[in-house]
Amino acid sequence: MAHPPQAAIVALTIAAEAGHASTVQLGLFLPQLPEHSRLDVTLTRLKALVEEDRVGSPVLEDTHRAGAFHMESFAPGTPGSAMADRKPRMALRRLRPPHPVRVFCSNQKPVAFHDGHQSYAIAVAYGPWRTSGCWWAAGDWDRDEWDVLITQEQRAHLLVNDRRQNRWHLEAVYD
């Protein structure tokens, strides 16, 4: 870098403003897409800013490891109609990063947890759903997952016990 910062960068804010799209009619039933040359320039600039492997389309990996994905090259396509036909369902909202919690157990089953601010009593706990994998690699994991319903809210939460490090996390909320 020609002019490095004087101190560590703690946060970054990016704002996007909509520009005027060029009006080119592609077809009666096709959506308007940006020009491929302009899209390529934008993607190249983004790759220069945030590294090559962080720009593209996320693709889920064929593994049981939670949140495993990789990035593939971005290619615009036509939106599918399969999503339009689906009815609303329960969604799993992942917390990134997971919140560390202190879990209280009775008979090896979680009965309450504390998130640093508030304590929550667990009405019902389903589990453990034991997952592990990649024991042959440095990134191996060994986890117990619990679906819990807390008494204060009518909402389910996903508690995870990292068995290798003996740490509990609140990883997700069911909406």
C-alpha positions in Angstrom: 0.0 0.0 0.0 1.3 3.4 -0.8 -0.3 5.1 2.2 -0.8 2.6 5.1 -3.1 3.7 7.9 -1.6 5.1 11.1 -3.6 2.8 13.4 -5.6 -0.4 13.2 -8.9 -0.3 11.2 -11.6 -1.2 13.7 -14.7 -0.8 11.5 -15.7 -0.2 7.9 -19.0 1.3 6.7 -20.0 0.9 3.0 -22.9 2.9 1.6 -24.5 2.1 -1.8 -26.5 4.5 -3.8 -28.7 3.5 -6.7 -27.6 4.8 -10.0 -29.5 5.3 -13.2 -29.6 2.0 -15.2 -29.2 2.2 -18.9 -32.5 1.3 -20.6 -31.9 -1.5 -23.0 -34.9 -3.7 -23.8 -33.7 -7.3 -23.8 -37.0 -9.0 -24.4 -40.6 -8.8 -23.3 -40.3 -11.6 -20.7 -36.7 -11.2 -19.6 -35.6 -9.0 -16.7 -33.3 -6.0 -17.2 -29.7 -6.9 -16.4 -26.6 -4.7 -16.1 -24.2 -4.7 -19.0 -21.7 -7.6 -18.6 -18.7 -5.3 -19.1 -19.8 -3.0 -16.3 -20.6 -6.0 -14.0 -17.1 -7.4 -14.6 -15.4 -4.1 -13.7 -17.4 -3.9 -10.5 -16.6 -7.4 -9.5 -12.9 -6.9 -10.3 -12.9 -3.8 -8.1 -14.6 -5.7 -5.2 -12.1 -8.5 -5.5 -9.2 -6.1 -5.2 -10.8 -4.6 -2.1 -11.8 -7.7 -0.1 -9.8 -10.6 -1.7 -10.7 -12.9 -4.5 -12.3 -15.7 -2.4 -14.8 -13.3 -0.8 -16.7 -12.2 -3.9 -19.1 -14.5 -5.7 -22.1 -16.7 -5.0 -22.2 -18.8 -1.9 -22.6 -22.5 -2.5 -23.4 -25.0 0.3 -20.9 -27.8 0.7 -21.9 -31.4 1.0 -21.1 -31.9 4.6 -22.7 -32.1 8.0 -20.5 -29.2 9.3 -22.8 -26.3 10.3 -22.5 -23.3 8.0 -20.0 -24.9 5.5 -20.0 -23.1 2.2 -17.6 -21.9 -0.5 -17.7 -19.1 -3.0 -18.0 -19.7 -6.8 -17.8 -17.1 -9.6 -20.8 -14.8 -9.8 -23.0 -15.3 -12.9 -26.3 -13.4 -13.2 -29.3 -15.6 -14.1 -33.0 -15.4 -14.3 -34.8 -15.7 -11.0 -36.5 -19.0 -10.4 -40.2 -19.4 -9.8 -39.8 -22.2 -7.3 -39.4 -19.8 -4.4 -42.6 -17.9 -5.4 -44.7 -21.0 -4.9 -43.5 -21.8 -1.4 -45.5 -20.9 1.7 -43.9 -19.2 4.7 -42.2 -21.6 7.0 -40.2 -21.5 10.2 -36.7 -20.1 9.6 -33.4 -20.7 11.4 -31.7 -17.3 12.0 -28.0 -18.0 12.7 -26.2 -15.6 15.1 -22.8 -14.6 13.6 -20.7 -14.9 15.7 -22.4 -17.3 18.1 -23.0 -15.8 21.5 -21.2 -17.5 24.4 -23.6 -18.6 27.1 -23.4 -20.3 30.5 -25.6 -23.3 30.6 -26.9 -25.0 33.7 -27.7 -28.7 33.4 -29.6 -31.3 35.4 -29.3 -35.0 34.5 -27.0 -34.0 31.6 -29.8 -31.9 30.1 -29.9 -28.1 29.9 -32.4 -26.5 32.2 -31.4 -22.8 32.0 -28.8 -20.5 30.4 -27.3 -17.1 31.1 -26.2 -14.9 28.2 -24.2 -12.4 30.3 -27.2 -10.0 30.7 -30.2 -12.2 31.6 -31.0 -15.7 32.7 -33.5 -17.9 30.8 -35.3 -20.9 32.1 -35.7 -23.8 29.6 -39.2 -25.2 29.4 -38.3 -28.1 27.0 -35.0 -29.3 25.6 -34.7 -31.7 22.7 -31.4 -33.4 22.0 -28.5 -33.9 22.1 -28.1 -34.0 18.3 -24.4 -35.1 18.3 -22.4 -34.1 15.3 -18.7 -34.6 14.5 -16.5 -34.8 11.5 -13.2 -34.0 9.7 -11.3 -35.9 12.4 -8.5 -36.4 9.8 -8.0 -32.6 9.3 -7.0 -29.7 11.5 -10.6 -28.3 11.4 -12.3 -31.2 13.1 -15.4 -30.7 15.3 -17.4 -32.5 18.0 -20.6 -30.9 19.0 -23.9 -31.5 20.9 -26.8 -29.4 19.6 -30.0 -28.8 21.7 -33.2 -27.3 20.5 -34.7 -25.5 23.5 -37.9 -23.6 24.2 -37.4 -21.0 26.9 -40.3 -20.1 29.2 -40.0 -16.3 28.8 -40.7 -16.4 25.0 -42.6 -18.6 22.7 -39.5 -19.0 20.5 -37.1 -21.9 20.2 -33.3 -21.5 20.3 -30.3 -23.6 19.3 -27.8 -24.2 22.0 -24.5 -25.9 21.0 -21.9 -27.5 23.3 -18.4 -27.7 21.7 -17.3 -30.9 23.4 -13.6 -30.5 22.5 -13.4 -27.1 24.2 -16.3 -27.6 26.7 -17.9 -24.3 25.7 -21.6 -23.5 25.2 -22.9 -21.1 22.5 -26.3 -19.8 21.5 -26.0 -20.3 17.7 -29.4 -19.6 16.3 -33.0 -18.6 16.9 -36.0 -20.2 15.2 -38.4 -17.6 13.8 
